């Protein structure tokens, strides 16, 4: 909290920080003289600047309490659990990156709303019994990973925290529910989707990429796209956001610094660690040189097809060539996992893999691909013992 003189308002104001419903710090500024006078009990405009400041410092806690009470009184109570969920999602869009908020919205609509009585108020729809049953049901799902299940439980927990801060449910209930909505497994037991079938062996990738023809320009361009996604270990939004100014064809370096979200908007990368420069194989750079000459690419042009292409188009072309190659279906993100698997098999250290994958830390790399490192260690030990 602080009291300072505002030259534009021509009097002292109060500024303080508070946490929003998702734990983010925000700053609020109080400058209404009428409110100051009402709380303090007299008109402070007649005081000297020094006396105004001292008076506000003495009363600032009471003034902030009054403001927060007014804010709470202006928040309309949602009529139902469903509308509370909608309000929660709306706040996420105002707080988080658009694509992150969209991910939460999908979880709310697919997993949370269908499992509670939507026309009841939130304090009636959410009970210890209904939350316990929800956790049990999510835990029993067979078609999603433990990591995804924990994301679902965390989303419900965030919804409850949001409602508690608005005083739509009690803090006691928030505390009790947090004890129920704990993660299903320990960190080391939570394998990413990469630990299942969402990656190719080097042979499978080569069979896939061979289905593209260098003799036909469009097919060749798609081949370059998938090679860059694979060897660059790019997330699909990062792939779509690549511009020619991000690639130094003389040094074989590529800098990842933007992403395109699901709605087609340019945004920052997933996190700061994701903004980095990596090295591409010389053969892939030669393909990029061909593509740039074909497209007459300018610095701010998108690398692939000059104008932005879409996730749907990439998925469609990938599926078509998966069928031609007769390899198993993986997601676009699976290309990233496939390269990580290849690098680990080749003997790359966790630090080197982490740097190329642009993970936040080598620990994240170990958590995600620990099963692959274990296999690699076994193979290295067997090769040593055979001599």
N, C-alpha and C positions, 0 to 999 in steps of 0.2 A: 504494500500500500504506500502511496505517496501523495503529497499535496504540492501542487506547483502552480505558478502563475501562467495563465493562458493569455497571450497578447491579443488574440482574436476575440476571445470572450470578454476580455478586459476585467477578469477577476480570477480568483483561485479556483481550481478544479481538483477532483479526487480521481486518481487512477489506481486500479488494482488488478491483480491476476486471479483467475479462477480456473477450475478444471471443468471442461464440458462433460457430457455424458459418456465420452469414450476415453477420458483421461488425458485429453489434450489441453495444454495451457493456453488460455486466451486472455486478452486484456480488455477491461471495460473502463469507460471514462464517464464520470458523473459531473455534469456542469450546470444543472438547473438550479439557479439561485433560489427559486421558489421552494424547492425541496429542502435545500439547506436551511432556509428560514423556518420552514414548518417543523423540521426535526429539532433544530436548536431552540426555537421558541421566540426568536426576535430577528429583525432585519440586520444582516451583517454587512450590507452594502454601505452603511454609514460608518463602518469601522475603517481604520487605516489598513494598508496592505499587511503590515506586520501583525496587527491584531486579527485580521481575517484569517491569515495562515494559521496562527496559533489556535484560534477558535475551531477551525475545521480539523486540525490535527487532534484536538480534544474530543471532537464528536464524530470523527470519520468512521469508527466502527459501527456506531448507531445508524449513520447515514447508509452505509453499505447494507446493513441488515434490512433497513427499510426498502432499499432498491430491490433486494432479492425477494422480499415478501411481495412486492408489487409484481415482479416478474412471474412468480409462481401463481399469483392470483389471475394473471392474464392468460395462462396456459389452459386451454379448454381440455377437459378430461375426455379421452376417446370413449365412444359409446360401446366399443366391443374389442375383443382380443384382436380381431382382424384389423381394425383401424389403428390399434396401438402398434401392430406390426408394420403397417404402412407408414406411420409417423416415425418409427424407428429407422426404417429404410431411408426415408426422406432426409433424416438428419445425417445418416451415413453419406449420402450424396453431397451434403454440404460440408462434410468433414474430411472424407477420404478421397483418393484419386477415383475418377469415374469408374474405371475398370474394376478396381478393388471393391467399390460399393456395389457394382453389378454382381460380383461374385457372391456377396452377402445376400443380395436380393434373391438370387437363384436358390440359395439354401433356405431362406425364409419361405419362399413360395413352394418349393418342392418337398421340404422335410418338416418344417415347423408348423405352418398353417394347417396342413392336412391332418396333423396328429393332435389337435386341440379343438375344443368347441369354440368356433369363431364368433358366434353371436353373444357369448357371455362376456362380461367385463373381465379384464386381465386378472384381477384378484380372485375371480371365480373360476376362470379357465385354467389358471396355473395353481395347482395344489401340489403338496409333497407327493401324493399318490400319482397324479398325472405326469409329473416330471420323472419320477422313478420308472413308471411304465414307458415313458418316452426313451429314457436312457437304455432300458432293456431292449426295446425294439430296434434302436439304432445299432446297438452292439451286435444284434443277431443278423443284421444285413449281410448278405454274402457277396454282393456284386461291387462293393466299394472297399477301399483300403482303410486301415486303421487311422491313417493320417486324415482321410476325408471324414471319417466318423467323428474324430476329435474336433475337426473344424465345425461340424454341425452342432456338437454339444457346446462348443465355445460361443457360437452365434446365439444360441438360446440363453446362455449365461449373460452375454452382452445385452440382450434384450431385457432381461430381468434387472440388470444394473441400471439400464436406461430408465425403466419404469420406476425403480426405487428412488432414483434421484428426482423424479417428477412427483414422488410421493403417491404414486398410484398403487404401489404395493409396499409392504413394510420392510424396513431394513433387516428385521429378524428373519423374514421369509427369504430375503436375498442371501443372507448368511447361510441359512439351512440348505437352500437350493444349490449354493456353490459347493457344498460338501457332497452333493449328489452328482453334480455335473463335472466330475473330475475326469481326466483323460483315461481312456480305456487301458492303455499300456504304458510302460516306461519308454523313454526316448529311444533306447537301443532296440526295443522291440518293434517300434514303428518303422516299417520299411516303406520307402516311397514306391510309387507305381513302377519305378525302374526295377524293383526287386522281383517283379512278376514277369510279364511277357511284353512289356512295352519298349523293347529295344531289339535291334537286329545284330547279328554277328557281322563281321566284316564281309564275309561271303554273301550274306543275304543283302547287304547294302549294295555290293558290287553287282549282284544280279538285278537289283532294282534299277540302278543308275544306267545299266547297259540297255535298258528298254527305250532310252531316249536316243534320238538320232542327231548326229552332228551335221548331217546333210540337209536337214530341214530346220529353218531358222527358229520357228516357234518352239519346236521340240528341243533344240539346242539351248534356247534361252531358259526353258524350264529346267533343263539339266544343270545349268549354272546355278539357278536358284536353289535347287536341292543340295548341290555340292557345297555352296556357301553356308546354307543352314546346317549341314552335317559337320563340315570341318571347322566352322566357326562356332559350333555348339550354341546356336542362336535360338532364343525364344521367338515365337512367330511374330509377335508385335515388333521386336527388334529387327527381324528380317524385313518386314514391310516398311519400317522406318529408315532403312539404309539409304543414304544419298551418296552421290559420287564423291562429294567433298570429304566423306568419312574414310575413303580408301586411298591409300598411298600405293599406287601401282609400282613405284620404283623401289620401295622398301618392303613390299609384301605385308604391309601393316593395315589393319582395319580397326577403326575406333567406333565403339558402340556408345551412342550418347542420346538416343531418343527411341521411342516406341510409338506404335500406332494402336490405339485401343480398339475395342470391339465396335465402337460407333464411328470409327474412321478419323478420330481426333488425334493429333500429334500430342504426345505427352512425354514426361520424363521416364527414365527406365525404372524397373522394379525397385531398386535401391541404389545407393551410391556405389556399392561394390560392382554393380552391373555396368557402370560407366567406366570402360577401360579399353585399352588398345591391345589387340592380340595379333599373332602372326598367322598368315595363311600359307598353305603349301604353294610352291611356285607354279605348279600345274594349274591350280585353281585361279591364281592371279592371271595367268595367260588366258584362261577362259574369260575372266572379267575384262581383260583388254579387248578381246574380240567383241564382247557384248557392248562395251562403251563405244567402240567404233561403229557398230551396227546401229545403236540407238542415237548416236551423236550426242552422248550424254553430257550435260552441263553440271557444274558443281552442285547446284541445289535440286537437280532432278533426282527422282527416286531411281535406285539402281535397277529395279525390276519393272520393266514395261513402262518406263518414264513416268506414267501416272500410276497412282497406287492401285495395286491389285488387291484382292480380298482373301480373307481366310477361307471362304467357301470355295473360291476358285482353286486355291492351293490344295484343299482337301479333296476336291473332285479329281484333279489331275493326279494327285498322289494315289488315290484309290484305283484309278484306271490302270496305272502302271504297276501297282501292287498285284493286280489281277494278271497282268501280262508277265510279270516276273515269277508269279506263283510262289510268293513269300507271304508270311503271316501279316495280318493287319496290325499296324501300330499307329499311334497318333503322330501329328506333326511334331509335337514336343518329344516324341519318342526318338526322333533323329538326334536330339541333344543327348538323351540317355545312351543312344547307340555309340556316339563318339566317345562319351565318358568310358563306356565299357571297353572300347577299342584301345583307348589310351592306357587304361589300367592293365589290360592284357599285355600291352607293349612295355610295361614296367615303369610307367610314369609314377612319380611320387605323389602322395596326397597333396603336397604343396603346389606342385606343378599342375595337377589336374584342377585344383581349386582356382588357381590363377587363370587358367584358360576358360573354365566354366563361369568365372566371375562370381563365385560364391562369396558370401560375407566373410567366411573364415574356412580354413582347412577342416575344422571340426564339422561344419555343415557338409562338406564333401564326404567325410568319413561316415556321418550319420546316414547320408543318402545312399552311399555305395559301399557300405561296410562289407556286405556279403560278397561283392566283387573283389575287394581287396583281400578278403580271406581266401578266396579261390586262387588269386594270383600268388599269395604267399605260399600256399600249398604246392602250386606248380613249380615255383622257384626252389623250394626245399627239395622236391622230388628230383628236379634236374641236378641239384647239387649232390644228392645222395647216390645218383646213378653213375657218378664218375669215380 
